[in-house]
Amino acid sequence: MSDSSKPDLAKDNWALAALEGSDLAAWSWDVAADRVELSISWSELLGETRRLTITSSKNLAALVHPDDLPQVMSVLESAVRGRSPAYDVEHRVRTASGSYRWIQSRGKVLKRDAAGHALLVTGTNADITARRHAEDMLAARELQLRLVVDSVPAMIVEVDADDRIRYANRTFADYFGIEPETVAGQTIGAAVGAAAYERFSAHSERMRRGERIIYERVLVRPGRPDAQLLIRIVPRMHRGYEYLGCYVMLEDVTESRHLERMKEEFINTVSHELRTPLNSIRASLDRIAAGGPAQDLAEVIATARSSCERLVRLVTDILDLQRLRAGQPLPGRAAPLVLADEVRAAAAANESLASEAGVALKVDAPAAPILVAASADRLAQLVTNLVANALKHSSRGGSVDISIERLERSARVSVRDYGPGVPADFEPQLFQKFTHGQAADGKQRGGTGLGLAISKAIAEQMNGRVGFAPADGPGAVFWFELPLA
């Protein structure tokens, strides 16, 4: 190559001045001689004394970060051999202090020989360290944000202005049984179905005006119960008027809506349960005030007493529920108790309730005493709750059998009724709050729907447990176990 064909970077011309003013380091590579000339900006980038740099490609390669060198050599070779039109790569170079800075190196083959071998390559190096650090910080923040978004229980989806999904969090993917990567780029209709998209797009005009949208829809899931979804849409607006897309937050509120309905039923039940015994007590007081034969008054007083007991049970259930919701243990201290004595006492206390229902209470206990560690009040409440539940599902003339047995490390008390039993689909709800099963006559019976849930909490508080087992024949068996003293 003649001297006239070589670019002289030391030459003060307008092109070089423009490059220096833009903080770009110009370079020229004589491939055959392996001579690389770099402008003054290169020495400044490396933190060296301001000077023109003349070196070789091998020396420059030694400055490249080892992790970046394979990519740099691959891109350079591709450009030199003509497989790509230009050389463009971002990588790190070692400075005079030993630290690394990011550069974007660009170049192009200007001359080739007759055989197509590169003779002259020129280009520029730009310091992009600040940009790469900003990108790294942005990527780290985005990763942190995605980790946070993936950990929240709500389903979150980012949608662009064309109703295509840009991002879906892990909760969304897990709920619908898909991978987040597969849903990105899909339209909402393709991802969640035409019916869901139709409901979404019905709010399109309001969303594009920047309005926030809240609505609910039922999600039909083949082979599974339908789900109730609460959907919130938050538009993304540029300068307050240009619609860029939106964030969609979905929450499965099936359980909470079910709980709300149960609470409403509970309030209605409590209102009825309060009103009925209060009316009975008032009527009894009116009859007592009016006077009458002693025998009639005794019956009236017995009715009033039974109604009072009903009210006491109702108030006790409500107070116990409040304690449990507050995370407080129910009052009562465990002590060694003779189980059969406590069970018989509790059964006797429920004799009037059984008599009113026309049902006989029977207690079967082994001759040898069994000692358990329990609170007497809480043990009585356990027996009362299970007996009340059994009576509710018994027909007049029937019986409720209470049996006691000793196990290896605990004692079990079983309460059996001879009613219609428990439907299989209702078994998972047995010990939940506010639940009511059907009574023996097929109708919903009274009660707060709290007895079994409170029984479960009482047993667990005393290191025991409760359970249900289908009866051998008609009826059902509810039991609780307590540790031996």
PyMOL commands that set and color helices and strands:
alter all, ss='L'
color gray80, all
select helices_A, chain A and resi 3-5+14-21+40-46+57-63+69-80+129-151+170-176+180-183+188-192+194-201+204-208+254-290+294-325+339-349+351-357+376-392+424-429+451-461
alter helices_A, ss='H'
color red, helices_A
select strands_A, chain A and resi 24-30+35-38+53-55+87-94+100-112+118-127+155-160+165-168+213-219+227-238+242-252+335-338+360-364+371-374+399-406+410-417+465-470+476-483
alter strands_A, ss='S'
color yellow, strands_A
deselect
rebuild
show_as cartoon
